[in-house]
């Protein structure tokens, strides 16, 4: 009865969501090209790549375990989740070189990131709409050997179909937000069935485990693994050198310090620009060279608005996507660098001296603060870091990161970090940050070992 109610509500609500899809198509692009995927109507190239009958015939001919050549279906949405899934896939390929993946996502930004983690034998699709007709058709087409969901990707009909089909099901890097926790608990009569469908759940923290169990997950199937994201972060030395040249800070010790706003959300760029303007008006913070400000917005479609803010405050905007660099002129105006290209944030963290991590001052949740910490940088975050609760707990305990309450506190921290004579203290904090990340690696390989044990 409850599933019938859920599906009726879904049918009623979905038409109201369609305008949102249309808006995202216009803003980001990429949605319309594979809209059929959402109804489990896949192009011929995907059907050929999946090759169900040929694959099964080959596996029997070779005497392989039935289903051993079927793909593992991995689902992730955000850029961070896709990177988590990519790390799991890399470890899985090391342990089982012949493994193949069917990777699904729901956003065009997730798709672009996923293109970098799938291999030649893998298949990339958009996830089907979570309605029985479409999830059933997707399972019949993909015939997955196992299904792996990431973080908080709870799709009831997809999960129910995996259970009905006898497909092992896993939730990795699981987290339950402050907002979702009371909803899950209040609807335990519904979510209990969902969480009991998983063979294993790997939670980021004890708090996440407790919330999952309170929502009906069997305690014996929920393990606190720590965050996969400690394993995901990797430095990019070649990209760092390229970006240092772009910024004009490749001059060794005699270079200006770099202040970076990483993955900023609306209004956070304006906060940084205001702070930067006041820093430039302070002679003691500009000797021997004034610092350089770089803003890397989380959503590149908002880069025009960020540029408008830069120009409005009297700065020249040096935009990465237009091929502009420090070598160009600026009409005598101070320059601010706008990093609006994909796949370069880790390189920017390696070049920066002081980092502010976005979606933590004006918006809730935060972006990934592990990456600048791995690079040994003095890192600031705002008060809203709910999506990284266990990570923040570890980093704060190790004195590896600075959390500020508001814009004024952020400015004080930035000014202190840029002040002359602070290099040694900044280096010490950066080293504490790097070691805090390094000590917590190895989560992915441990979880993969347990997944493979279930699949034997």
Secondary structure, DSSP 8 states (H G I E B T S, - for coil): -HHHHHHHHHHHHHHHHHHHHHHHHHHH--TGGGGGGGGT---HHHHHHH-HHHHHHHHHHTT--TTTTS-EEEE--SHHHHHHHHHHHHHHHHH-TT--EEEEESSHHHHHHHTTT--TT-EEEE---SSHHHHHHHHHHH--SEEEEETT---HHHHHHHHHTT-EEEEEEE---HHHHHHHHHTHHHHHHHHTT-SEEEESSHHHHHHHHHTT--GGGEEE---THHHH----HHHHHHHHHHHT--SGGGS--EEEEEEE-TTHHHHHHHHHHHHHT-GGGSSSS--EEEEEESSGGGHHHHHHHHHHTT-EEEEGGGT--TTS--TT--EEEE--STT-HHHHHHH-SEEEESSSSSSSS----HHHHHTT-EEEE-S--GGGHHHHHHHHHTT--EE-SSHHHHHHHHHHHHSTT-HHHHHHHHHHHHHHHHTT--HHHHHHHHHHHHH-
